[in-house]
Amino acid sequence: MFQLDQLLRENIRQLVPYSSARDEFKGEAQVFLDANENSLGSPLTRWYNRYPDPHQWKVKEALSKIKGIPPQHIFLGNGSDECIDLLYRAFCNPGKDNIIINPPTYGMYEVSAHINDVEVRRAVLLDDFQLDLVHLETLVDENTKIIWICSPNNPTANSINRQDIEIVLNNFPGLVVVDEAYINFSRHRSFIQELADYPNLVVLQTMSKAWGLAGLRLGMAFASEAIIEVYNKVKAPYNISQATQELVLAALEETGQVNDMIRALVTMREQLVQDLALLPLVRKVYPSDANFLLVKVGDARAVYQYLLQDGIVVRDRSKVELCEGCLRITVGTEKENQELIQALRTYDAGRIVS
Ligand SMILES: *Cc1c(COP(=O)(O)O)cnc(C)c1O
């Protein structure tokens, strides 16, 4: 049913990938005169004059231990955004193929499709923010290459039912991408343990959220070795900088600290849910498996502007389908969350007076 070779673009199937100096020589040596680097060094005390490992093996081995996934099943991108874009470039013929998203969802699936001139089909979520499998099925044709599922979903904050994702994985012969950017804030099981069962599964995770490293830009794709080989074929040779590789490697030693932050953020999220629910202007706080809340207020634009006057920026999602009147609010520090609640209390007070 799933045939990777047939799913690939013909030009990628035939592609002879770029072979870097670091690919061609892998052994031990004292004198490296093969990559046209600056042999004298760099202006930085910490030298960065050498090209980094194109396959980031040290980072992958450290991740492998944490995730329980062999390194050959891991691809690292310059943010998840690179992991997303490369799938279009490898699998979707511009002007011909299509993909399916389940909105409201993360915007990059659609933007990246448009950049690559790939048609976007939309199976809007049901009112409970779950997959509309009936609609989804009607959208699939022989040119449908990818179905994007974000779980926990941004901006709705809920997890998608596991059984529904399994139905898609079992019945769709193209790629099924499960974006788990927020999985660490959820009690649900990741799909990365299911790779052996599903040759069409790609799981995306990121260092940008729970790991607190959005500034470094490191996204992860977990998939079959065959899909990872495709990723490696089309990526830029040195897509992850030496600085990022070193810093991520150091961060991966600190799982204890990261788990503490995750627990703290989840506790503060639940406190924020309670505090928000007490405010008269809040109509609904949706359940969250992420580090943000989707909150329905009366006039989202007005509340957004009001908070901005107090120097507080949230995300106005009121123009997004199924999110009418909604703001998306990231869980902040204890102090930031209190400032938010205080500001919203005065908004209510102002309303009552006027
Ligand atoms: C934040 C986020 C990402 C992370 O993207 P990076 O490029 O890794 O920073 C990926 N997917 C979703 C759904 C997100 O909300």
PDBQT file of the ligand as one rigid body, heavy atoms in Angstrom, charges set to zero:
ROOT
HETATM    1  C1  LIG A 401       6.020  26.065  17.847  1.00  0.00    +0.000 C 
HETATM    2  C2  LIG A 401       5.647  24.967  16.928  1.00  0.00    +0.000 A 
HETATM    3  C3  LIG A 401       6.619  24.274  16.209  1.00  0.00    +0.000 A 
HETATM    4  C4  LIG A 401       8.059  24.593  16.398  1.00  0.00    +0.000 C 
HETATM    5  O1  LIG A 401       8.668  25.043  15.278  1.00  0.00    +0.000 OA
HETATM    6  P1  LIG A 401      10.258  25.251  15.331  1.00  0.00    +0.000 P 
HETATM    7  O2  LIG A 401      10.542  25.620  13.910  1.00  0.00    +0.000 OA
HETATM    8  O3  LIG A 401      10.849  23.927  15.719  1.00  0.00    +0.000 OA
HETATM    9  O4  LIG A 401      10.549  26.323  16.310  1.00  0.00    +0.000 OA
HETATM   10  C5  LIG A 401       6.229  23.222  15.407  1.00  0.00    +0.000 A 
HETATM   11  N1  LIG A 401       4.942  22.865  15.299  1.00  0.00    +0.000 NA
HETATM   12  C6  LIG A 401       3.983  23.512  15.991  1.00  0.00    +0.000 A 
HETATM   13  C7  LIG A 401       2.579  23.056  15.885  1.00  0.00    +0.000 C 
HETATM   14  C8  LIG A 401       4.302  24.590  16.806  1.00  0.00    +0.000 A 
HETATM   15  O5  LIG A 401       3.325  25.235  17.458  1.00  0.00    +0.000 OA
ENDROOT
TORSDOF 0
